[in-house]
Amino acid sequence: MVTDVIIIGAGASGLCAAIFIKQNAPELSVRLLESQARVGKKLATTGNGRCNITNKDITLSHYHGENVGFCEYALNKYDRFSVERFFEKIGVPFTFEGDKGYPACLQAASVVDCMRFAAEKLGVILNTETKVTNIRVSGGNYQVVCNNMNFLCKNVIVAAGLFSGGEKLGADGSVLGILKKAGFKTVKTTPAIVQLKTETDLVKQLKGIKVDALVSLKADGKVIRQEIGETLFCDYGLSGPPVLQVARESQRADKSFKISLDLIPDTDYNSLCEKLLERVKNLSYLPLEEFFTGMLNKRLGQVIIKSVGFKLNQRVSELDKSAVKKLASVIKNFEFKVLGSTGFSNSQVTAGGLDTTGFDDKTMMSKTNKGFYAIGEILDIDGDCGGFNLQWAWSSAMCAADSIIKESKK
């Protein structure tokens, strides 16, 4: 018995594609194969459980890949307004906080529930705990080989994702391995939107402290990328939105990277020196351990004092102009060597994947295998933090679904 469409992976893009096909072509049979015991496991964790579902600023500048222009057509054809209409129809209205779009309920688990309810109502056949081990062409159809059964279909949509979230979320990248063996070209995979490991002698002393900082990733003395926002010191290194954003590039190139924090980004170096000299004048009676109290986090200020060679029990009055310049330099460029990242299991998305040059950007169909589609994270397209990756999941899913519907009517 041949199914019209088999979708491998019941995550964000897979569920979206299944629902879209059945909404617009109910006569087509659709089967979802999911290796986990339930659908949408990774989707339920997104946005710290709130599900940052889209963004008002969907532009190419927020996307990455060896051929980033590949995603432009899909993102424009099925934009955030198309996505909003899709989710309204299945019971998920949107709300916005700045540019970031969320479900009105602010619950990622509820988004998964509404997608599951819609898929069930529309007649999508769901097979959970069904791990795909191979995909073969069989008599003009595709044979999808699983751990416990085989399926035949006219169209395959690979929506399996890659490595981000780790095996606990079913993200083992095994389908990419299957496709690579089948001859599909791939692009190196690395974690993206991930915490960075750094030299730890200072960050361990600052564990748990959050600061608003301008974060710069540097290589060979040049700034590769900058982001500003709340930065968190951890015992292994650094976290927080701006760190997650810049981390991608440090994992893609075989270079030595440094990460620099400007702890007072709204004040330039010369103005900061003047402020610190005034502070020395006004607070000369204090011990150095209290010099930054009221200006910076107290523990952070003390670590900075020690990092330039002073003792905390020395007096503020002992700071001369040269010392003040050293302190200002550290505040404006609090720098750490990047040693790596916390890995795929802690990353929000994977960079790399299937080489997009092998797929049509308007349909997501393979250029060499008619009826074979890939969508979402498994393709070499990844977005910044802020709803961009989920928007790509929805847009690419709708493109593939629309193509299958049109092909079925020919």
VOPAGU-2260 file (C-alpha; in pm, 1 decimal, decimal comma):
REM VOPAGU-2260
SITE   aa  ch    i         X         Y         Z
SITE  MET   A    0       0,0       0,0       0,0
SITE  VAL   A    1     152,9     332,0    -110,5
SITE  THR   A    2     112,6     653,6      91,4
SITE  ASP   A    3     112,9     976,9    -107,4
SITE  VAL   A    4     349,4    1152,3     133,9
SITE  ILE   A    5     577,3    1027,3     408,0
SITE  ILE   A    6     729,3    1291,5     634,3
SITE  ILE   A    7    1035,0    1188,6     833,7
SITE  GLY   A    8    1034,6    1379,3    1162,5
SITE  ALA   A    9     733,7    1512,5    1353,7
SITE  GLY   A   10     896,2    1830,7    1479,4
SITE  ALA   A   11     811,5    2188,6    1385,2
SITE  SER   A   12     863,8    2164,6    1008,3
SITE  GLY   A   13     728,6    1810,0     977,7
SITE  LEU   A   14     404,9    1883,6    1162,0
SITE  CYS   A   15     358,3    2205,3     966,6
SITE  ALA   A   16     403,3    2030,8     631,0
SITE  ALA   A   17     161,1    1751,4     725,1
SITE  ILE   A   18    -110,3    1993,0     836,0
SITE  PHE   A   19     -64,0    2223,4     534,4
SITE  ILE   A   20     -96,9    1934,5     287,5
SITE  LYS   A   21    -411,3    1794,7     451,0
SITE  GLN   A   22    -569,1    2140,8     484,9
SITE  ASN   A   23    -525,7    2212,0     114,7
SITE  ALA   A   24    -539,4    1863,8     -39,8
SITE  PRO   A   25    -736,8    1637,3     195,9
SITE  GLU   A   26    -744,0    1363,9     -67,1
SITE  LEU   A   27    -369,1    1304,8     -24,9
SITE  SER   A   28    -261,2    1048,7     232,2
SITE  VAL   A   29       9,6    1171,0     469,5
SITE  ARG   A   30     212,3     964,0     715,2
SITE  LEU   A   31     439,1    1115,5     982,9
SITE  LEU   A   32     727,2     905,2    1113,6
SITE  GLU   A   33     873,7    1007,6    1450,4
SITE  SER   A   34    1156,3     830,0    1633,0
SITE  GLN   A   35    1046,4     961,3    1973,2
SITE  ALA   A   36     747,0     850,9    2179,8
SITE  ARG   A   37     567,3    1180,1    2113,0
SITE  VAL   A   38     568,9    1455,7    1854,1
SITE  GLY   A   39     720,7    1802,8    1884,0
SITE  LYS   A   40     952,6    1723,4    2172,7
SITE  LYS   A   41    1212,6    1981,9    2071,2
SITE  LEU   A   42     950,9    2240,6    1972,9
SITE  ALA   A   43     804,1    2216,5    2323,7
SITE  THR   A   44    1132,6    2342,3    2470,4
SITE  THR   A   45    1186,2    2643,2    2241,6
SITE  GLY   A   46    1196,2    3001,7    2364,7
SITE  ASN   A   47    1250,7    2886,1    2724,5
SITE  GLY   A   48     918,1    2708,6    2698,7
SITE  ARG   A   49     740,1    3012,7    2552,2
SITE  CYS   A   50     800,1    2934,3    2181,1
SITE  ASN   A   51     943,9    3234,2    1997,0
SITE  ILE   A   52     744,8    3142,7    1687,1
SITE  THR   A   53     848,7    3418,5    1441,6
SITE  ASN   A   54     992,1    3768,5    1415,5
SITE  LYS   A   55     881,0    4091,6    1247,7
SITE  ASP   A   56    1227,0    4144,1    1097,8
SITE  ILE   A   57    1255,4    3839,5     870,6
SITE  THR   A   58    1544,5    3944,0     644,5
SITE  LEU   A   59    1841,6    3756,5     499,3
SITE  SER   A   60    2074,9    3939,2     738,2
SITE  HIS   A   61    1947,2    3708,5    1014,7
SITE  TYR   A   62    2021,9    3386,7     823,9
SITE  HIS   A   63    2340,3    3193,2     751,7
SITE  GLY   A   64    2465,5    2916,1     525,8
SITE  GLU   A   65    2704,8    2859,2     236,9
SITE  ASN   A   66    2426,3    2967,3       0,7
SITE  VAL   A   67    2211,9    3184,5     227,7
SITE  GLY   A   68    2011,3    3324,8     -65,1
SITE  PHE   A   69    1848,5    2980,1     -91,1
SITE  CYS   A   70    1603,2    3069,1     185,7
SITE  GLU   A   71    1490,0    3405,1      43,1
SITE  TYR   A   72    1207,6    3281,9    -180,8
SITE  ALA   A   73    1048,6    3064,3      87,8
SITE  LEU   A   74    1072,2    3333,7     355,7
SITE  ASN   A   75     908,4    3586,6     122,7
SITE  LYS   A   76     636,0    3360,6     -15,5
SITE  TYR   A   77     537,5    3220,1     321,8
SITE  ASP   A   78     617,0    3516,9     543,0
SITE  ARG   A   79     522,2    3577,6     904,3
SITE  PHE   A   80     171,3    3687,1     801,5
SITE  SER   A   81     116,6    3355,1     621,4
SITE  VAL   A   82     243,3    3175,8     931,1
SITE  GLU   A   83      15,7    3380,2    1155,9
SITE  ARG   A   84    -287,8    3287,5     943,5
SITE  PHE   A   85    -184,9    2920,3     949,1
SITE  PHE   A   86    -164,6    2914,8    1328,9
SITE  GLU   A   87    -482,8    3119,0    1379,6
SITE  LYS   A   88    -663,9    2846,5    1186,0
SITE  ILE   A   89    -546,7    2575,4    1427,8
SITE  GLY   A   90    -619,4    2780,1    1740,2
SITE  VAL   A   91    -289,7    2962,8    1809,3
SITE  PRO   A   92    -317,4    3345,0    1792,5
SITE  PHE   A   93       6,7    3544,5    1814,5
SITE  THR   A   94     130,7    3817,5    2043,1
SITE  PHE   A   95     445,0    4028,0    1996,2
SITE  GLU   A   96     706,3    4154,2    2238,3
SITE  GLY   A   97     901,1    4403,9    2030,0
SITE  ASP   A   98     983,4    4218,5    1708,7
SITE  LYS   A   99     955,4    3872,3    1863,9
SITE  GLY   A  100     637,7    3675,3    1798,0
SITE  TYR   A  101     495,7    3426,6    2049,3
SITE  PRO   A  102     177,5    3223,9    2085,6
SITE  ALA   A  103     -71,6    3428,9    2289,9
SITE  CYS   A  104     -65,7    3156,1    2557,6
SITE  LEU   A  105     316,2    3187,6    2585,5
SITE  GLN   A  106     337,8    2807,9    2607,4
SITE  ALA   A  107     542,1    2608,2    2358,9
SITE  ALA   A  108     375,4    2285,7    2476,2
SITE  SER   A  109      36,0    2429,8    2378,9
SITE  VAL   A  110     163,4    2501,0    2026,7
SITE  VAL   A  111     264,5    2134,8    1999,4
SITE  ASP   A  112     -77,8    2028,6    2129,2
SITE  CYS   A  113    -266,2    2244,0    1877,7
SITE  MET   A  114     -54,5    2111,3    1590,2
SITE  ARG   A  115    -108,7    1754,8    1707,2
SITE  PHE   A  116    -485,4    1808,5    1740,5
SITE  ALA   A  117    -499,7    1956,2    1389,4
SITE  ALA   A  118    -296,5    1672,9    1237,0
SITE  GLU   A  119    -518,7    1411,7    1401,9
SITE  LYS   A  120    -840,5    1586,7    1294,4
SITE  LEU   A  121    -719,9    1612,3     934,8
SITE  GLY   A  122    -635,3    1243,3     918,5
SITE  VAL   A  123    -256,5    1248,0     925,5
SITE  ILE   A  124    -130,5     897,0    1005,0
SITE  LEU   A  125     123,3     910,9    1287,8
SITE  ASN   A  126     380,6     645,4    1369,3
SITE  THR   A  127     582,3     725,1    1682,4
SITE  GLU   A  128     885,8     532,0    1808,0
SITE  THR   A  129     957,2     460,4    1443,2
SITE  LYS   A  130    1320,7     524,2    1356,7
SITE  VAL   A  131    1417,3     549,8     990,1
SITE  THR   A  132    1722,7     340,3     903,6
SITE  ASN   A  133    1728,4     372,7     523,4
SITE  ILE   A  134    1554,6     530,8     224,7
SITE  ARG   A  135    1549,6     352,7    -111,7
SITE  VAL   A  136    1400,3     414,4    -455,2
SITE  SER   A  137    1165,7     126,1    -532,2
SITE  GLY   A  138     980,1      99,6    -864,2
SITE  GLY   A  139     939,6     475,6    -903,0
SITE  ASN   A  140     832,9     509,4    -540,3
SITE  TYR   A  141    1038,0     558,0    -224,7
SITE  GLN   A  142    1078,5     281,7      29,8
SITE  VAL   A  143    1134,0     414,6     380,3
SITE  VAL   A  144    1293,7     144,7     592,3
SITE  CYS   A  145    1232,0     165,8     968,0
SITE  ASN   A  146    1326,2     -29,0    1277,5
SITE  ASN   A  147     995,1    -211,8    1290,0
SITE  MET   A  148     832,2    -177,3     945,2
SITE  ASN   A  149     876,5     -50,1     589,7
SITE  PHE   A  150     665,6     202,5     399,9
SITE  LEU   A  151     620,0     291,6      32,6
SITE  CYS   A  152     534,8     643,7     -81,0
SITE  LYS   A  153     528,1     871,7    -384,2
SITE  ASN   A  154     685,3    1165,2    -200,1
SITE  VAL   A  155     929,2    1190,0      90,3
SITE  ILE   A  156     979,0    1501,7     301,0
SITE  VAL   A  157    1285,5    1486,5     524,9
SITE  ALA   A  158    1215,7    1702,9     828,6
SITE  ALA   A  159    1438,7    1513,2    1068,3
SITE  GLY   A  160    1650,1    1800,6    1198,0
SITE  LEU   A  161    2013,7    1751,3    1293,3
SITE  PHE   A  162    2202,8    1739,3    1623,8
SITE  SER   A  163    2080,0    2031,6    1833,7
SITE  GLY   A  164    1916,3    1936,6    2160,2
SITE  GLY   A  165    2092,5    1601,8    2164,7
SITE  GLU   A  166    1959,7    1249,3    2166,2
SITE  LYS   A  167    1724,6    1322,5    2457,1
SITE  LEU   A  168    1517,2    1517,8    2203,2
SITE  GLY   A  169    1577,1    1264,9    1926,2
SITE  ALA   A  170    1836,0    1484,9    1757,0
SITE  ASP   A  171    2105,8    1236,4    1657,8
SITE  GLY   A  172    2156,6    1343,8    1295,0
SITE  SER   A  173    2119,8     984,5    1177,6
SITE  VAL   A  174    1903,8    1074,5     875,7
SITE  LEU   A  175    2174,8    1309,7     750,1
SITE  GLY   A  176    2413,9    1013,4     767,2
SITE  ILE   A  177    2171,9     802,8     561,7
SITE  LEU   A  178    2144,9    1073,6     295,9
SITE  LYS   A  179    2520,1    1127,3     286,5
SITE  LYS   A  180    2570,2     755,8     214,2
SITE  ALA   A  181    2305,0     785,2     -57,9
SITE  GLY   A  182    2515,2    1046,4    -235,0
SITE  PHE   A  183    2368,1    1375,4    -114,7
SITE  LYS   A  184    2627,3    1647,8     -66,5
SITE  THR   A  185    2658,5    1789,3     284,2
SITE  VAL   A  186    2812,9    2092,1     453,7
SITE  LYS   A  187    3013,4    2061,5     777,9
SITE  THR   A  188    2786,4    2065,9    1084,6
SITE  THR   A  189    2863,7    2264,3    1401,2
SITE  PRO   A  190    2660,7    2392,0    1698,4
SITE  ALA   A  191    2508,6    2738,4    1660,4
SITE  ILE   A  192    2323,0    2953,2    1915,3
SITE  VAL   A  193    2528,3    2792,4    2189,4
SITE  GLN   A  194    2720,8    2887,3    2504,4
SITE  LEU   A  195    3096,5    2936,2    2473,3
SITE  LYS   A  196    3368,8    2775,7    2679,7
SITE  THR   A  197    3653,6    3012,5    2768,4
SITE  GLU   A  198    3957,1    3030,8    2992,7
SITE  THR   A  199    3805,2    2980,7    3336,2
SITE  ASP   A  200    4033,7    3145,6    3593,5
SITE  LEU   A  201    3824,8    3466,5    3589,9
SITE  VAL   A  202    3478,4    3346,3    3485,1
SITE  LYS   A  203    3464,5    3093,8    3771,2
SITE  GLN   A  204    3502,7    3383,6    4015,4
SITE  LEU   A  205    3211,2    3559,4    3843,9
SITE  LYS   A  206    2974,6    3262,1    3809,4
SITE  GLY   A  207    2609,1    3369,9    3813,6
SITE  ILE   A  208    2670,0    3740,5    3748,2
SITE  LYS   A  209    2476,4    3901,7    3462,7
SITE  VAL   A  210    2588,8    4221,3    3291,5
SITE  ASP   A  211    2465,7    4425,6    2996,4
SITE  ALA   A  212    2762,4    4425,7    2761,0
SITE  LEU   A  213    2869,8    4474,5    2403,0
SITE  VAL   A  214    3002,3    4130,6    2307,0
SITE  SER   A  215    3261,5    4105,1    2029,6
SITE  LEU   A  216    3396,2    3787,8    1871,1
SITE  LYS   A  217    3748,4    3846,4    1741,1
SITE  ALA   A  218    3996,2    3656,5    1525,4
SITE  ASP   A  219    4341,8    3782,9    1431,9
SITE  GLY   A  220    4260,4    4110,5    1606,5
SITE  LYS   A  221    3956,4    4174,8    1383,5
SITE  VAL   A  222    3596,8    4189,4    1503,6
SITE  ILE   A  223    3399,2    3909,7    1333,4
SITE  ARG   A  224    3062,6    3985,7    1490,5
SITE  GLN   A  225    2918,4    4205,1    1766,3
SITE  GLU   A  226    2597,0    4180,7    1967,3
SITE  ILE   A  227    2476,1    4369,6    2273,0
SITE  GLY   A  228    2266,2    4247,4    2563,8
SITE  GLU   A  229    2257,3    4054,4    2888,6
SITE  THR   A  230    2566,1    3837,4    2931,2
SITE  LEU   A  231    2601,9    3563,8    3191,6
SITE  PHE   A  232    2926,2    3445,3    3351,1
SITE  CYS   A  233    2935,6    3067,1    3402,6
SITE  ASP   A  234    3191,5    2834,4    3555,1
SITE  TYR   A  235    3278,7    2706,1    3205,2
SITE  GLY   A  236    3266,9    3039,3    3019,9
SITE  LEU   A  237    2997,3    3274,9    2892,0
SITE  SER   A  238    2628,6    3259,5    2805,1
SITE  GLY   A  239    2341,1    3499,3    2741,0
SITE  PRO   A  240    2173,5    3610,3    2413,3
SITE  PRO   A  241    2464,2    3811,5    2266,7
SITE  VAL   A  242    2710,7    3528,1    2334,0
SITE  LEU   A  243    2476,9    3272,7    2175,5
SITE  GLN   A  244    2447,5    3494,3    1868,6
SITE  VAL   A  245    2819,9    3539,8    1807,6
SITE  ALA   A  246    2911,7    3179,9    1894,2
SITE  ARG   A  247    2829,5    3038,8    1549,6
SITE  GLU   A  248    3130,0    3184,8    1372,0
SITE  SER   A  249    3375,5    3063,1    1636,1
SITE  GLN   A  250    3268,3    2705,5    1561,9
SITE  ARG   A  251    3281,8    2731,4    1182,0
SITE  ALA   A  252    3644,6    2834,7    1124,5
SITE  ASP   A  253    3970,3    2671,1    1229,5
SITE  LYS   A  254    4110,7    2983,1    1394,5
SITE  SER   A  255    4195,7    3111,9    1739,3
SITE  PHE   A  256    3907,6    3325,7    1865,7
SITE  LYS   A  257    3870,7    3565,3    2153,8
SITE  ILE   A  258    3553,0    3704,8    2302,9
SITE  SER   A  259    3556,3    4057,2    2440,3
SITE  LEU   A  260    3305,1    4229,3    2668,0
SITE  ASP   A  261    3262,0    4605,4    2676,7
SITE  LEU   A  262    3110,9    4635,2    3023,8
SITE  ILE   A  263    3009,0    5001,0    2984,8
SITE  PRO   A  264    2926,8    5026,6    2613,0
SITE  ASP   A  265    2751,4    5364,2    2629,3
SITE  THR   A  266    3071,4    5542,7    2744,3
SITE  ASP   A  267    3384,4    5570,3    2529,7
SITE  TYR   A  268    3732,4    5499,1    2664,9
SITE  ASN   A  269    3842,4    5861,6    2719,1
SITE  SER   A  270    3516,9    5957,5    2891,2
SITE  LEU   A  271    3543,5    5649,4    3111,8
SITE  CYS   A  272    3898,3    5747,2    3214,6
SITE  GLU   A  273    3770,8    6090,6    3316,7
SITE  LYS   A  274    3486,9    5936,5    3517,9
SITE  LEU   A  275    3724,2    5699,1    3695,1
SITE  LEU   A  276    3968,7    5979,2    3778,5
SITE  GLU   A  277    3680,2    6176,8    3927,4
SITE  ARG   A  278    3580,5    5867,6    4120,2
SITE  VAL   A  279    3934,2    5834,2    4261,3
SITE  LYS   A  280    3913,4    6193,1    4375,5
SITE  ASN   A  281    3573,0    6148,0    4542,5
SITE  LEU   A  282    3632,0    5802,6    4694,7
SITE  SER   A  283    3998,0    5826,8    4798,4
SITE  TYR   A  284    3906,8    5726,3    5155,5
SITE  LEU   A  285    3780,8    5379,3    5052,3
SITE  PRO   A  286    3968,1    5049,3    5017,8
SITE  LEU   A  287    4003,8    4935,4    4654,4
SITE  GLU   A  288    3758,6    4649,6    4709,2
SITE  GLU   A  289    3484,4    4916,7    4720,4
SITE  PHE   A  290    3606,7    5133,7    4430,3
SITE  PHE   A  291    3349,0    5006,0    4177,5
SITE  THR   A  292    3067,3    4955,5    4430,8
SITE  GLY   A  293    2762,1    5133,8    4291,1
SITE  MET   A  294    2908,5    5147,9    3940,6
SITE  LEU   A  295    2957,5    4779,9    3853,8
SITE  ASN   A  296    2852,8    4454,7    4012,2
SITE  LYS   A  297    3062,2    4449,3    4331,4
SITE  ARG   A  298    3223,9    4108,6    4271,3
SITE  LEU   A  299    3294,5    4196,3    3908,7
SITE  GLY   A  300    3458,6    4521,5    4014,7
SITE  GLN   A  301    3681,3    4337,3    4259,1
SITE  VAL   A  302    3791,2    4084,8    3995,7
SITE  ILE   A  303    3880,7    4372,4    3762,2
SITE  ILE   A  304    4084,9    4540,0    4037,9
SITE  LYS   A  305    4281,8    4218,9    4096,3
SITE  SER   A  306    4323,6    4151,4    3721,8
SITE  VAL   A  307    4539,0    4463,1    3681,8
SITE  GLY   A  308    4765,2    4371,3    3972,9
SITE  PHE   A  309    4617,5    4557,0    4271,6
SITE  LYS   A  310    4520,9    4414,6    4610,0
SITE  LEU   A  311    4172,6    4473,7    4743,9
SITE  ASN   A  312    4302,9    4608,7    5076,8
SITE  GLN   A  313    4496,7    4887,7    4906,1
SITE  ARG   A  314    4345,4    5238,7    4914,5
SITE  VAL   A  315    4166,4    5410,5    4627,6
SITE  SER   A  316    4406,1    5700,8    4679,9
SITE  GLU   A  317    4687,4    5479,0    4547,2
SITE  LEU   A  318    4536,0    5477,9    4196,2
SITE  ASP   A  319    4724,3    5708,2    3962,6
SITE  LYS   A  320    4639,9    5806,3    3604,9
SITE  SER   A  321    4825,3    5506,1    3461,8
SITE  ALA   A  322    4630,4    5266,8    3686,3
SITE  VAL   A  323    4300,7    5427,7    3590,7
SITE  LYS   A  324    4383,9    5377,5    3221,6
SITE  LYS   A  325    4450,2    5006,7    3287,2
SITE  LEU   A  326    4115,4    4970,1    3466,1
SITE  ALA   A  327    3932,4    5151,7    3183,8
SITE  SER   A  328    4101,5    4925,3    2927,4
SITE  VAL   A  329    3981,2    4613,2    3106,3
SITE  ILE   A  330    3626,2    4749,3    3140,0
SITE  LYS   A  331    3614,1    4832,8    2767,5
SITE  ASN   A  332    3783,7    4508,7    2661,5
SITE  PHE   A  333    3729,0    4231,4    2918,2
SITE  GLU   A  334    3873,2    3955,9    2700,4
SITE  PHE   A  335    3877,2    3575,3    2711,0
SITE  LYS   A  336    4018,9    3308,5    2482,1
SITE  VAL   A  337    3746,8    3088,2    2330,5
SITE  LEU   A  338    3816,8    2719,0    2394,6
SITE  GLY   A  339    3504,7    2576,0    2231,3
SITE  SER   A  340    3131,5    2550,5    2293,1
SITE  THR   A  341    2905,9    2348,1    2521,9
SITE  GLY   A  342    2820,6    2127,6    2224,0
SITE  PHE   A  343    2525,5    2014,7    2016,4
SITE  SER   A  344    2321,2    1901,4    2316,5
SITE  ASN   A  345    2311,1    2259,5    2446,1
SITE  SER   A  346    2275,0    2433,4    2109,7
SITE  GLN   A  347    1947,1    2569,0    1977,1
SITE  VAL   A  348    2024,7    2498,2    1612,2
SITE  THR   A  349    2283,7    2323,7    1394,8
SITE  ALA   A  350    2478,7    2509,2    1128,0
SITE  GLY   A  351    2551,9    2310,6     812,0
SITE  GLY   A  352    2359,7    2007,5     684,4
SITE  LEU   A  353    2238,7    1914,7     336,5
SITE  ASP   A  354    2404,5    2124,9      66,4
SITE  THR   A  355    2128,6    2351,8     -64,7
SITE  THR   A  356    2276,0    2355,0    -416,3
SITE  GLY   A  357    2118,1    2011,6    -458,2
SITE  PHE   A  358    1764,7    2142,5    -391,9
SITE  ASP   A  359    1522,8    2379,0    -562,0
SITE  ASP   A  360    1474,1    2694,8    -354,4
SITE  LYS   A  361    1109,0    2734,2    -462,2
SITE  THR   A  362     994,1    2380,6    -384,4
SITE  MET   A  363    1258,4    2230,0    -149,3
SITE  MET   A  364    1265,8    1931,3    -386,6
SITE  SER   A  365    1587,9    1754,1    -477,4
SITE  LYS   A  366    1714,9    1851,2    -822,5
SITE  THR   A  367    1802,4    1489,2    -898,4
SITE  ASN   A  368    1530,7    1293,9    -715,6
SITE  LYS   A  369    1174,3    1386,6    -810,1
SITE  GLY   A  370     940,9    1370,2    -511,8
SITE  PHE   A  371    1221,5    1392,9    -257,3
SITE  TYR   A  372    1212,8    1702,9     -34,1
SITE  ALA   A  373    1410,7    1841,8     258,7
SITE  ILE   A  374    1293,7    2115,8     495,7
SITE  GLY   A  375    1392,9    2293,6     813,9
SITE  GLU   A  376    1715,1    2243,2    1006,6
SITE  ILE   A  377    1852,2    1953,4     800,8
SITE  LEU   A  378    1924,9    2196,9     517,6
SITE  ASP   A  379    2231,3    2421,4     536,2
SITE  ILE   A  380    2032,1    2722,7     655,1
SITE  ASP   A  381    2031,3    2846,2    1013,7
SITE  GLY   A  382    1900,1    3165,6    1166,7
SITE  ASP   A  383    1983,0    3392,6    1456,0
SITE  CYS   A  384    1817,7    3363,5    1794,7
SITE  GLY   A  385    1475,4    3531,2    1803,3
SITE  GLY   A  386    1222,9    3319,9    1611,3
SITE  PHE   A  387    1419,8    3308,8    1285,7
SITE  ASN   A  388    1479,0    2933,0    1285,8
SITE  LEU   A  389    1114,7    2850,9    1348,8
SITE  GLN   A  390    1012,4    3089,9    1071,3
SITE  TRP   A  391    1245,3    2897,0     838,2
SITE  ALA   A  392    1085,8    2571,4     955,4
SITE  TRP   A  393     735,4    2699,2     871,8
SITE  SER   A  394     831,1    2867,0     542,2
SITE  SER   A  395    1029,6    2573,4     402,8
SITE  ALA   A  396     757,0    2328,7     511,8
SITE  MET   A  397     485,2    2525,6     333,5
SITE  CYS   A  398     694,6    2548,9      14,7
SITE  ALA   A  399     746,5    2173,0       4,4
SITE  ALA   A  400     381,5    2103,4      88,5
SITE  ASP   A  401     261,2    2343,5    -180,5
SITE  SER   A  402     487,4    2175,0    -438,2
SITE  ILE   A  403     352,3    1829,6    -354,7
SITE  ILE   A  404      -5,1    1954,4    -380,7
SITE  LYS   A  405      59,1    2111,6    -722,4
SITE  GLU   A  406     244,1    1803,4    -851,8
SITE  SER   A  407     -42,1    1580,3    -741,3
SITE  LYS   A  408    -288,7    1778,8    -955,0
SITE  LYS   A  409     -86,2    1752,7   -1276,0
